Amino acid sequence: MGLPEARRSEAWHRFFPVEYRFIRLVDPLVRQWWLVAGLGNVVELRVPGRRTGVIRHTLLGLLRDGDRWFLGHPNGDVAWTRNLEAAEVASLAFHGGTVLTVRATRLRAGQLRDRAILATRQHTFPGNVVYRLAWAHIRAAGTYFLIELDRASG
C-alpha cells in the first residue's frame, strides 16, 4: 500500500495540537495504565532538554518496520523532537522495565521516511485511524527519526 501525495492540510495542522493537548491532559492516567499493563506500542522516551539538560519523559508510539524502529510526530517539530535531534542519544523505556540507550537520526523525505509513516498503522486505536486519514499531511509536515541501539554506550 502506498501513501498519498504529500499535501499540507490546515485542518490537520490545527487538529493535531488540540489532540496532543488532550493527550497531555490525560497523560497521568495513561502513564499509570502503561506502567501497570503496558499499552500497545507505547514506550517512554527519556531525552535531555536541549536548553536545560533536564531529562524529559514522553510516552510515544514506537513504530517498527522489520528490524527498524522509528519515532515521530505527525505535525512537525515539537519540544521532544527538537530535544531528540539536539541530543542525538536518548533512552527508551519499555513496559516491564527494559531501558535501552538509542541513537536518533532525523529522516528526510524518501522511502525510509515513508516506511515510518506507513508504520503508523501500528498505533493503538484511535491513533491508527487518525494517522491514516492524515497521511498526506503527515508526509508533508511530519517529523520522523530512525532509532538505533547506541553501540557506543553498550
Short mmCIF file of the C-alpha atoms (twelve columns), coordinates in Angstrom:
data_MODEL
# 
_entry.id   MODEL 
# 
loop_
_atom_site.group_PDB 
_atom_site.id 
_atom_site.type_symbol 
_atom_site.label_atom_id 
_atom_site.label_alt_id 
_atom_site.label_comp_id 
_atom_site.label_asym_id 
_atom_site.label_seq_id 
_atom_site.Cartn_x 
_atom_site.Cartn_y 
_atom_site.Cartn_z 
_atom_site.pdbx_PDB_model_num 
ATOM 1   C CA . MET A 1   0.000  0.000  0.000  1 
ATOM 2   C CA . GLY A 2   1.363  3.397  -0.967 1 
ATOM 3   C CA . LEU A 3   0.999  6.781  0.580  1 
ATOM 4   C CA . PRO A 4   -0.929 9.680  -0.948 1 
ATOM 5   C CA . GLU A 5   0.940  12.639 -2.404 1 
ATOM 6   C CA . ALA A 6   2.366  14.930 0.295  1 
ATOM 7   C CA . ARG A 7   -0.082 17.776 0.909  1 
ATOM 8   C CA . ARG A 8   -0.098 20.027 3.954  1 
ATOM 9   C CA . SER A 9   -3.571 20.489 5.405  1 
ATOM 10  C CA . GLU A 10  -4.542 23.495 7.504  1 
ATOM 11  C CA . ALA A 11  -7.290 21.395 9.131  1 
ATOM 12  C CA . TRP A 12  -4.846 18.671 10.264 1 
ATOM 13  C CA . HIS A 13  -2.278 21.325 11.219 1 
ATOM 14  C CA . ARG A 14  -4.871 22.784 13.616 1 
ATOM 15  C CA . PHE A 15  -6.262 19.419 14.768 1 
ATOM 16  C CA . PHE A 16  -3.023 17.807 15.963 1 
ATOM 17  C CA . PRO A 17  -2.117 20.464 18.594 1 
ATOM 18  C CA . VAL A 18  -5.609 20.132 20.084 1 
ATOM 19  C CA . GLU A 19  -5.334 16.336 20.097 1 
ATOM 20  C CA . TYR A 20  -1.910 16.437 21.772 1 
ATOM 21  C CA . ARG A 21  -3.076 18.953 24.398 1 
ATOM 22  C CA . PHE A 22  -5.783 16.435 25.309 1 
ATOM 23  C CA . ILE A 23  -3.192 13.636 25.416 1 
ATOM 24  C CA . ARG A 24  -1.021 15.724 27.781 1 
ATOM 25  C CA . LEU A 25  -4.079 16.284 29.967 1 
ATOM 26  C CA . VAL A 26  -4.761 12.536 30.318 1 
ATOM 27  C CA . ASP A 27  -1.048 11.610 30.462 1 
ATOM 28  C CA . PRO A 28  -1.064 10.791 34.221 1 
ATOM 29  C CA . LEU A 29  -3.848 8.237  33.719 1 
ATOM 30  C CA . VAL A 30  -2.312 6.782  30.563 1 
ATOM 31  C CA . ARG A 31  1.109  6.603  32.251 1 
ATOM 32  C CA . GLN A 32  -0.332 4.647  35.197 1 
ATOM 33  C CA . TRP A 33  -2.041 2.244  32.802 1 
ATOM 34  C CA . TRP A 34  1.200  1.855  30.823 1 
ATOM 35  C CA . LEU A 35  3.203  1.172  33.996 1 
ATOM 36  C CA . VAL A 36  0.765  -1.496 35.194 1 
ATOM 37  C CA . ALA A 37  -0.340 -3.228 31.994 1 
ATOM 38  C CA . GLY A 38  1.516  -1.776 29.024 1 
ATOM 39  C CA . LEU A 39  -0.261 -0.134 26.131 1 
ATOM 40  C CA . GLY A 40  0.314  -1.426 22.616 1 
ATOM 41  C CA . ASN A 41  3.471  0.001  21.063 1 
ATOM 42  C CA . VAL A 42  3.909  2.721  23.713 1 
ATOM 43  C CA . VAL A 43  7.395  3.387  25.117 1 
ATOM 44  C CA . GLU A 44  8.803  6.211  27.215 1 
ATOM 45  C CA . LEU A 45  11.397 8.425  25.564 1 
ATOM 46  C CA . ARG A 46  13.853 9.908  28.064 1 
ATOM 47  C CA . VAL A 47  15.823 12.714 26.479 1 
ATOM 48  C CA . PRO A 48  17.688 15.694 27.942 1 
ATOM 49  C CA . GLY A 49  16.182 19.105 27.295 1 
ATOM 50  C CA . ARG A 50  18.237 20.979 24.725 1 
ATOM 51  C CA . ARG A 51  18.496 24.106 26.913 1 
ATOM 52  C CA . THR A 52  18.293 22.771 30.469 1 
ATOM 53  C CA . GLY A 53  19.771 19.281 30.189 1 
ATOM 54  C CA . VAL A 54  16.941 18.070 32.451 1 
ATOM 55  C CA . ILE A 55  15.695 14.626 31.386 1 
ATOM 56  C CA . ARG A 56  12.231 14.868 29.808 1 
ATOM 57  C CA . HIS A 57  9.908  11.840 29.844 1 
ATOM 58  C CA . THR A 58  7.454  11.450 26.955 1 
ATOM 59  C CA . LEU A 59  5.209  8.496  26.119 1 
ATOM 60  C CA . LEU A 60  5.331  7.738  22.388 1 
ATOM 61  C CA . GLY A 61  4.348  5.015  19.968 1 
ATOM 62  C CA . LEU A 62  7.411  3.080  18.790 1 
ATOM 63  C CA . LEU A 63  6.931  2.179  15.134 1 
ATOM 64  C CA . ARG A 64  8.522  -0.955 13.715 1 
ATOM 65  C CA . ASP A 65  9.319  -1.908 10.134 1 
ATOM 66  C CA . GLY A 66  11.182 -5.215 10.062 1 
ATOM 67  C CA . ASP A 67  14.223 -4.670 12.274 1 
ATOM 68  C CA . ARG A 68  13.997 -0.854 12.068 1 
ATOM 69  C CA . TRP A 69  12.458 1.385  14.724 1 
ATOM 70  C CA . PHE A 70  11.005 4.859  14.269 1 
ATOM 71  C CA . LEU A 71  9.638  7.680  16.411 1 
ATOM 72  C CA . GLY A 72  7.825  10.653 15.011 1 
ATOM 73  C CA . HIS A 73  5.328  13.441 15.308 1 
ATOM 74  C CA . PRO A 74  2.673  13.957 12.620 1 
ATOM 75  C CA . ASN A 75  2.685  17.744 12.665 1 
ATOM 76  C CA . GLY A 76  6.392  18.559 12.539 1 
ATOM 77  C CA . ASP A 77  8.754  19.640 15.255 1 
ATOM 78  C CA . VAL A 78  7.625  19.820 18.868 1 
ATOM 79  C CA . ALA A 79  9.672  20.026 22.077 1 
ATOM 80  C CA . TRP A 80  10.590 16.324 22.239 1 
ATOM 81  C CA . THR A 81  11.646 16.168 18.551 1 
ATOM 82  C CA . ARG A 82  13.841 19.234 18.988 1 
ATOM 83  C CA . ASN A 83  15.354 17.760 22.151 1 
ATOM 84  C CA . LEU A 84  15.970 14.409 20.475 1 
ATOM 85  C CA . GLU A 85  17.605 15.983 17.442 1 
ATOM 86  C CA . ALA A 86  19.861 18.105 19.661 1 
ATOM 87  C CA . ALA A 87  20.831 15.218 21.946 1 
ATOM 88  C CA . GLU A 88  21.081 12.507 19.251 1 
ATOM 89  C CA . VAL A 89  21.261 9.941  22.084 1 
ATOM 90  C CA . ALA A 90  18.397 9.127  24.450 1 
ATOM 91  C CA . SER A 91  16.866 6.258  26.397 1 
ATOM 92  C CA . LEU A 92  13.793 4.221  25.543 1 
ATOM 93  C CA . ALA A 93  11.976 2.595  28.449 1 
ATOM 94  C CA . PHE A 94  9.692  -0.310 27.667 1 
ATOM 95  C CA . HIS A 95  6.782  -1.567 29.751 1 
ATOM 96  C CA . GLY A 96  8.272  -4.122 32.101 1 
ATOM 97  C CA . GLY A 97  11.427 -2.173 32.900 1 
ATOM 98  C CA . THR A 98  13.834 -2.657 29.992 1 
ATOM 99  C CA . VAL A 99  15.681 0.574  29.185 1 
ATOM 100 C CA . LEU A 100 17.857 0.904  26.084 1 
ATOM 101 C CA . THR A 101 20.206 3.687  25.036 1 
ATOM 102 C CA . VAL A 102 19.408 4.672  21.471 1 
ATOM 103 C CA . ARG A 103 20.680 6.993  18.765 1 
ATOM 104 C CA . ALA A 104 18.261 9.029  16.650 1 
ATOM 105 C CA . THR A 105 18.717 10.133 13.052 1 
ATOM 106 C CA . ARG A 106 16.230 12.565 11.564 1 
ATOM 107 C CA . LEU A 107 14.690 11.221 8.371  1 
ATOM 108 C CA . ARG A 108 14.341 13.400 5.303  1 
ATOM 109 C CA . ALA A 109 11.814 12.838 2.513  1 
ATOM 110 C CA . GLY A 110 12.256 9.451  0.895  1 
ATOM 111 C CA . GLN A 111 11.483 5.774  1.073  1 
ATOM 112 C CA . LEU A 112 12.688 5.189  4.651  1 
ATOM 113 C CA . ARG A 113 10.628 8.101  5.997  1 
ATOM 114 C CA . ASP A 114 7.631  6.804  4.039  1 
ATOM 115 C CA . ARG A 115 8.131  3.383  5.687  1 
ATOM 116 C CA . ALA A 116 7.974  5.121  9.069  1 
ATOM 117 C CA . ILE A 117 4.738  6.888  8.113  1 
ATOM 118 C CA . LEU A 118 3.195  3.637  6.847  1 
ATOM 119 C CA . ALA A 119 4.117  2.040  10.179 1 
ATOM 120 C CA . THR A 120 1.733  4.449  11.961 1 
ATOM 121 C CA . ARG A 121 -0.885 1.744  11.311 1 
ATOM 122 C CA . GLN A 122 0.614  0.120  14.439 1 
ATOM 123 C CA . HIS A 123 -0.620 2.853  16.762 1 
ATOM 124 C CA . THR A 124 -3.404 1.887  19.129 1 
ATOM 125 C CA . PHE A 125 -6.956 2.875  18.214 1 
ATOM 126 C CA . PRO A 126 -7.986 5.594  17.500 1 
ATOM 127 C CA . GLY A 127 -4.496 6.892  16.670 1 
ATOM 128 C CA . ASN A 128 -4.034 4.414  13.834 1 
ATOM 129 C CA . VAL A 129 -7.216 5.649  12.136 1 
ATOM 130 C CA . VAL A 130 -6.437 9.338  12.678 1 
ATOM 131 C CA . TYR A 131 -2.924 8.967  11.282 1 
ATOM 132 C CA . ARG A 132 -4.142 7.052  8.241  1 
ATOM 133 C CA . LEU A 133 -6.681 9.758  7.451  1 
ATOM 134 C CA . ALA A 134 -3.925 12.373 7.770  1 
ATOM 135 C CA . TRP A 135 -1.183 10.562 5.776  1 
ATOM 136 C CA . ALA A 136 -0.978 13.243 3.058  1 
ATOM 137 C CA . HIS A 137 -0.478 15.955 5.704  1 
ATOM 138 C CA . ILE A 138 1.944  13.812 7.712  1 
ATOM 139 C CA . ARG A 139 4.024  13.224 4.577  1 
ATOM 140 C CA . ALA A 140 4.214  16.986 4.064  1 
ATOM 141 C CA . ALA A 141 4.679  18.099 7.678  1 
ATOM 142 C CA . GLY A 142 5.671  15.202 9.943  1 
ATOM 143 C CA . THR A 143 8.992  14.770 11.724 1 
ATOM 144 C CA . TYR A 144 10.380 11.222 11.931 1 
ATOM 145 C CA . PHE A 145 13.537 9.633  13.300 1 
ATOM 146 C CA . LEU A 146 15.262 6.329  12.716 1 
ATOM 147 C CA . ILE A 147 16.015 4.853  16.145 1 
ATOM 148 C CA . GLU A 148 19.009 2.532  16.531 1 
ATOM 149 C CA . LEU A 149 20.724 0.983  19.548 1 
ATOM 150 C CA . ASP A 150 23.628 3.150  20.613 1 
ATOM 151 C CA . ARG A 151 26.596 0.792  20.215 1 
ATOM 152 C CA . ALA A 152 28.961 3.299  21.874 1 
ATOM 153 C CA . SER A 153 27.156 3.037  25.223 1 
ATOM 154 C CA . GLY A 154 26.947 -0.749 25.382 1 
# 
